[in-house]
Amino acid sequence: MGIIRSGFNFLAGTVAGVYIAQNYNVPNVKKLVNTAIFFSKHIEGTYRKPKNDRDDDS
């Protein structure tokens, strides 16, 4: 029974996802994630403390 129940849940989720993607304006999640990563790298590079030459000799 477990395989049938999990298979039904997977199939129902797939069908619902396809319906929503075709009929509603769903944002591109991959583009949003890439933008967030780029922005976080920019912020990190801007506010990072400068490296000290003495720290490399540890």
Biopython code that builds the backbone (N, CA, C, O; Angstrom):
import numpy as np
from Bio.PDB.StructureBuilder import StructureBuilder

atoms = [
    (1, "MET", "N", (0.802, -1.195, 0.000)),
    (1, "MET", "CA", (0.000, 0.000, 0.000)),
    (1, "MET", "C", (0.849, 1.265, 0.000)),
    (1, "MET", "O", (0.405, 2.296, -0.506)),
    (2, "GLY", "N", (2.054, 1.214, 0.553)),
    (2, "GLY", "CA", (2.897, 2.392, 0.651)),
    (2, "GLY", "C", (3.322, 2.915, -0.710)),
    (2, "GLY", "O", (3.387, 4.126, -0.922)),
    (3, "ILE", "N", (3.612, 2.005, -1.632)),
    (3, "ILE", "CA", (4.046, 2.421, -2.970)),
    (3, "ILE", "C", (2.896, 3.088, -3.720)),
    (3, "ILE", "O", (3.100, 4.085, -4.413)),
    (4, "ILE", "N", (1.707, 2.548, -3.587)),
    (4, "ILE", "CA", (0.557, 3.122, -4.280)),
    (4, "ILE", "C", (0.240, 4.512, -3.723)),
    (4, "ILE", "O", (-0.035, 5.442, -4.482)),
    (5, "ARG", "N", (0.279, 4.646, -2.404)),
    (5, "ARG", "CA", (-0.037, 5.936, -1.782)),
    (5, "ARG", "C", (1.015, 6.983, -2.157)),
    (5, "ARG", "O", (0.657, 8.107, -2.510)),
    (6, "SER", "N", (2.305, 6.637, -2.086)),
    (6, "SER", "CA", (3.349, 7.602, -2.432)),
    (6, "SER", "C", (3.336, 7.898, -3.930)),
    (6, "SER", "O", (3.604, 9.028, -4.339)),
    (7, "GLY", "N", (3.030, 6.903, -4.743)),
    (7, "GLY", "CA", (2.925, 7.129, -6.189)),
    (7, "GLY", "C", (1.770, 8.052, -6.526)),
    (7, "GLY", "O", (1.886, 8.904, -7.407)),
    (8, "PHE", "N", (0.651, 7.884, -5.824)),
    (8, "PHE", "CA", (-0.493, 8.770, -6.047)),
    (8, "PHE", "C", (-0.162, 10.194, -5.635)),
    (8, "PHE", "O", (-0.515, 11.138, -6.342)),
    (9, "ASN", "N", (0.518, 10.367, -4.490)),
    (9, "ASN", "CA", (0.895, 11.704, -4.034)),
    (9, "ASN", "C", (1.836, 12.370, -5.037)),
    (9, "ASN", "O", (1.684, 13.554, -5.339)),
    (10, "PHE", "N", (2.800, 11.619, -5.549)),
    (10, "PHE", "CA", (3.729, 12.163, -6.541)),
    (10, "PHE", "C", (2.992, 12.557, -7.815)),
    (10, "PHE", "O", (3.238, 13.633, -8.360)),
    (11, "LEU", "N", (2.104, 11.715, -8.289)),
    (11, "LEU", "CA", (1.348, 11.990, -9.511)),
    (11, "LEU", "C", (0.425, 13.193, -9.318)),
    (11, "LEU", "O", (0.335, 14.047, -10.200)),
    (12, "ALA", "N", (-0.255, 13.267, -8.183)),
    (12, "ALA", "CA", (-1.146, 14.395, -7.924)),
    (12, "ALA", "C", (-0.360, 15.697, -7.829)),
    (12, "ALA", "O", (-0.817, 16.725, -8.327)),
    (13, "GLY", "N", (0.806, 15.675, -7.202)),
    (13, "GLY", "CA", (1.644, 16.861, -7.112)),
    (13, "GLY", "C", (2.160, 17.303, -8.468)),
    (13, "GLY", "O", (2.227, 18.499, -8.752)),
    (14, "THR", "N", (2.525, 16.346, -9.305)),
    (14, "THR", "CA", (2.998, 16.661, -10.652)),
    (14, "THR", "C", (1.891, 17.299, -11.484)),
    (14, "THR", "O", (2.116, 18.306, -12.156)),
    (15, "VAL", "N", (0.712, 16.721, -11.439)),
    (15, "VAL", "CA", (-0.416, 17.260, -12.199)),
    (15, "VAL", "C", (-0.778, 18.658, -11.709)),
    (15, "VAL", "O", (-1.042, 19.548, -12.518)),
    (16, "ALA", "N", (-0.792, 18.858, -10.397)),
    (16, "ALA", "CA", (-1.099, 20.182, -9.853)),
    (16, "ALA", "C", (-0.026, 21.190, -10.257)),
    (16, "ALA", "O", (-0.351, 22.328, -10.593)),
    (17, "GLY", "N", (1.249, 20.790, -10.230)),
    (17, "GLY", "CA", (2.334, 21.678, -10.619)),
    (17, "GLY", "C", (2.263, 22.081, -12.075)),
    (17, "GLY", "O", (2.502, 23.240, -12.413)),
    (18, "VAL", "N", (1.935, 21.136, -12.940)),
    (18, "VAL", "CA", (1.801, 21.436, -14.369)),
    (18, "VAL", "C", (0.633, 22.383, -14.602)),
    (18, "VAL", "O", (0.747, 23.326, -15.385)),
    (19, "TYR", "N", (-0.474, 22.145, -13.940)),
    (19, "TYR", "CA", (-1.647, 23.014, -14.082)),
    (19, "TYR", "C", (-1.327, 24.440, -13.637)),
    (19, "TYR", "O", (-1.652, 25.402, -14.334)),
    (20, "ILE", "N", (-0.691, 24.570, -12.479)),
    (20, "ILE", "CA", (-0.364, 25.904, -11.953)),
    (20, "ILE", "C", (0.627, 26.612, -12.869)),
    (20, "ILE", "O", (0.478, 27.807, -13.127)),
    (21, "ALA", "N", (1.634, 25.899, -13.364)),
    (21, "ALA", "CA", (2.645, 26.514, -14.229)),
    (21, "ALA", "C", (2.037, 26.994, -15.549)),
    (21, "ALA", "O", (2.484, 27.996, -16.107)),
    (22, "GLN", "N", (1.030, 26.292, -16.048)),
    (22, "GLN", "CA", (0.433, 26.665, -17.328)),
    (22, "GLN", "C", (-0.592, 27.793, -17.188)),
    (22, "GLN", "O", (-0.777, 28.572, -18.124)),
    (23, "ASN", "N", (-1.253, 27.892, -16.049)),
    (23, "ASN", "CA", (-2.374, 28.814, -15.926)),
    (23, "ASN", "C", (-2.109, 30.052, -15.063)),
    (23, "ASN", "O", (-2.941, 30.958, -15.013)),
    (24, "TYR", "N", (-0.976, 30.094, -14.395)),
    (24, "TYR", "CA", (-0.676, 31.231, -13.527)),
    (24, "TYR", "C", (0.720, 31.749, -13.844)),
    (24, "TYR", "O", (1.545, 31.025, -14.402)),
    (25, "ASN", "N", (0.983, 33.004, -13.489)),
    (25, "ASN", "CA", (2.275, 33.619, -13.728)),
    (25, "ASN", "C", (3.203, 33.253, -12.568)),
    (25, "ASN", "O", (3.251, 33.954, -11.557)),
    (26, "VAL", "N", (3.935, 32.158, -12.722)),
    (26, "VAL", "CA", (4.826, 31.648, -11.683)),
    (26, "VAL", "C", (6.230, 32.216, -11.933)),
    (26, "VAL", "O", (6.731, 32.132, -13.054)),
    (27, "PRO", "N", (6.875, 32.798, -10.897)),
    (27, "PRO", "CA", (8.209, 33.366, -11.109)),
    (27, "PRO", "C", (9.244, 32.283, -11.369)),
    (27, "PRO", "O", (9.087, 31.137, -10.945)),
    (28, "ASN", "N", (10.310, 32.667, -12.076)),
    (28, "ASN", "CA", (11.401, 31.753, -12.364)),
    (28, "ASN", "C", (12.288, 31.672, -11.125)),
    (28, "ASN", "O", (13.037, 32.603, -10.829)),
    (29, "VAL", "N", (12.201, 30.558, -10.407)),
    (29, "VAL", "CA", (12.903, 30.403, -9.137)),
    (29, "VAL", "C", (14.414, 30.375, -9.355)),
    (29, "VAL", "O", (15.159, 30.933, -8.550)),
    (30, "LYS", "N", (14.871, 29.745, -10.413)),
    (30, "LYS", "CA", (16.308, 29.664, -10.676)),
    (30, "LYS", "C", (16.899, 31.061, -10.885)),
    (30, "LYS", "O", (17.999, 31.346, -10.411)),
    (31, "LYS", "N", (16.180, 31.918, -11.584)),
    (31, "LYS", "CA", (16.650, 33.286, -11.807)),
    (31, "LYS", "C", (16.687, 34.059, -10.493)),
    (31, "LYS", "O", (17.623, 34.821, -10.252)),
    (32, "LEU", "N", (15.682, 33.872, -9.645)),
    (32, "LEU", "CA", (15.657, 34.541, -8.349)),
    (32, "LEU", "C", (16.824, 34.101, -7.462)),
    (32, "LEU", "O", (17.434, 34.925, -6.781)),
    (33, "VAL", "N", (17.131, 32.812, -7.473)),
    (33, "VAL", "CA", (18.236, 32.290, -6.661)),
    (33, "VAL", "C", (19.563, 32.832, -7.173)),
    (33, "VAL", "O", (20.412, 33.239, -6.381)),
    (34, "ASN", "N", (19.751, 32.840, -8.494)),
    (34, "ASN", "CA", (20.998, 33.367, -9.051)),
    (34, "ASN", "C", (21.168, 34.846, -8.725)),
    (34, "ASN", "O", (22.279, 35.292, -8.437)),
    (35, "THR", "N", (20.088, 35.606, -8.766)),
    (35, "THR", "CA", (20.154, 37.026, -8.414)),
    (35, "THR", "C", (20.520, 37.196, -6.941)),
    (35, "THR", "O", (21.326, 38.062, -6.603)),
    (36, "ALA", "N", (19.945, 36.389, -6.072)),
    (36, "ALA", "CA", (20.245, 36.469, -4.634)),
    (36, "ALA", "C", (21.704, 36.115, -4.367)),
    (36, "ALA", "O", (22.348, 36.763, -3.542)),
    (37, "ILE", "N", (22.237, 35.104, -5.044)),
    (37, "ILE", "CA", (23.637, 34.717, -4.865)),
    (37, "ILE", "C", (24.562, 35.823, -5.350)),
    (37, "ILE", "O", (25.546, 36.146, -4.685)),
    (38, "PHE", "N", (24.256, 36.402, -6.495)),
    (38, "PHE", "CA", (25.077, 37.501, -7.020)),
    (38, "PHE", "C", (25.068, 38.686, -6.063)),
    (38, "PHE", "O", (26.111, 39.283, -5.795)),
    (39, "PHE", "N", (23.883, 39.026, -5.548)),
    (39, "PHE", "CA", (23.761, 40.156, -4.630)),
    (39, "PHE", "C", (24.523, 39.900, -3.334)),
    (39, "PHE", "O", (25.180, 40.803, -2.816)),
    (40, "SER", "N", (24.444, 38.669, -2.800)),
    (40, "SER", "CA", (25.148, 38.354, -1.564)),
    (40, "SER", "C", (26.660, 38.387, -1.764)),
    (40, "SER", "O", (27.387, 38.821, -0.871)),
    (41, "LYS", "N", (27.145, 37.936, -2.921)),
    (41, "LYS", "CA", (28.587, 38.015, -3.209)),
    (41, "LYS", "C", (29.032, 39.463, -3.323)),
    (41, "LYS", "O", (30.124, 39.812, -2.877)),
    (42, "HIS", "N", (28.209, 40.300, -3.909)),
    (42, "HIS", "CA", (28.533, 41.721, -4.030)),
    (42, "HIS", "C", (28.609, 42.373, -2.650)),
    (42, "HIS", "O", (29.542, 43.125, -2.366)),
    (43, "ILE", "N", (27.636, 42.087, -1.800)),
    (43, "ILE", "CA", (27.627, 42.638, -0.443)),
    (43, "ILE", "C", (28.836, 42.137, 0.343)),
    (43, "ILE", "O", (29.482, 42.913, 1.047)),
    (44, "GLU", "N", (29.144, 40.847, 0.227)),
    (44, "GLU", "CA", (30.294, 40.292, 0.944)),
    (44, "GLU", "C", (31.590, 40.943, 0.481)),
    (44, "GLU", "O", (32.437, 41.278, 1.309)),
    (45, "GLY", "N", (31.760, 41.125, -0.806)),
    (45, "GLY", "CA", (32.966, 41.759, -1.329)),
    (45, "GLY", "C", (33.085, 43.212, -0.931)),
    (45, "GLY", "O", (34.193, 43.718, -0.748)),
    (46, "THR", "N", (31.963, 43.887, -0.795)),
    (46, "THR", "CA", (31.981, 45.302, -0.429)),
    (46, "THR", "C", (32.341, 45.503, 1.038)),
    (46, "THR", "O", (33.092, 46.423, 1.365)),
    (47, "TYR", "N", (31.825, 44.671, 1.915)),
    (47, "TYR", "CA", (31.971, 44.894, 3.354)),
    (47, "TYR", "C", (32.996, 43.979, 4.019)),
    (47, "TYR", "O", (33.123, 44.016, 5.242)),
    (48, "ARG", "N", (33.717, 43.174, 3.282)),
    (48, "ARG", "CA", (34.721, 42.282, 3.860)),
    (48, "ARG", "C", (35.918, 43.087, 4.353)),
    (48, "ARG", "O", (36.331, 44.059, 3.720)),
    (49, "LYS", "N", (36.463, 42.675, 5.481)),
    (49, "LYS", "CA", (37.652, 43.338, 5.996)),
    (49, "LYS", "C", (38.822, 43.060, 5.058)),
    (49, "LYS", "O", (38.943, 41.950, 4.539)),
    (50, "PRO", "N", (39.676, 44.038, 4.834)),
    (50, "PRO", "CA", (40.836, 43.795, 3.966)),
    (50, "PRO", "C", (41.783, 42.788, 4.625)),
    (50, "PRO", "O", (41.912, 42.744, 5.848)),
    (51, "LYS", "N", (42.438, 41.985, 3.792)),
    (51, "LYS", "CA", (43.372, 40.978, 4.307)),
    (51, "LYS", "C", (44.632, 41.647, 4.810)),
    (51, "LYS", "O", (45.092, 42.640, 4.246)),
    (52, "ASN", "N", (45.187, 41.094, 5.882)),
    (52, "ASN", "CA", (46.446, 41.551, 6.435)),
    (52, "ASN", "C", (47.564, 40.652, 5.938)),
    (52, "ASN", "O", (47.364, 39.442, 5.833)),
    (53, "ASP", "N", (48.714, 41.188, 5.634)),
    (53, "ASP", "CA", (49.834, 40.353, 5.190)),
    (53, "ASP", "C", (50.345, 39.474, 6.321)),
    (53, "ASP", "O", (50.870, 38.389, 6.069)),
    (54, "ARG", "N", (50.199, 39.924, 7.564)),
    (54, "ARG", "CA", (50.670, 39.160, 8.693)),
    (54, "ARG", "C", (49.801, 37.926, 8.934)),
    (54, "ARG", "O", (50.290, 36.953, 9.508)),
    (55, "ASP", "N", (48.559, 37.927, 8.528)),
    (55, "ASP", "CA", (47.662, 36.780, 8.750)),
    (55, "ASP", "C", (48.065, 35.576, 7.910)),
    (55, "ASP", "O", (47.751, 34.447, 8.286)),
    (56, "ASP", "N", (48.747, 35.775, 6.789)),
    (56, "ASP", "CA", (49.133, 34.674, 5.917)),
    (56, "ASP", "C", (50.278, 33.844, 6.497)),
    (56, "ASP", "O", (50.481, 32.712, 6.057)),
    (57, "ASP", "N", (51.033, 34.364, 7.469)),
    (57, "ASP", "CA", (52.203, 33.665, 8.008)),
    (57, "ASP", "C", (51.850, 32.664, 9.094)),
    (57, "ASP", "O", (52.759, 32.026, 9.623)),
    (58, "SER", "N", (50.611, 32.490, 9.451)),
    (58, "SER", "CA", (50.203, 31.638, 10.566)),
    (58, "SER", "C", (50.680, 30.235, 10.410)),
    (58, "SER", "O", (50.416, 29.394, 11.269)),
]
sb = StructureBuilder()
sb.init_structure("model")
sb.init_model(0)
sb.init_chain("A")
sb.init_seg("    ")
for serial, (resi, resn, name, xyz) in enumerate(atoms, 1):
    if name == "N":
        sb.init_residue(resn, " ", resi, " ")
    sb.init_atom(name, np.array(xyz, "f"), 0.0, 1.0, " ", f" {name:<3s}", serial, name[0])
structure = sb.get_structure()
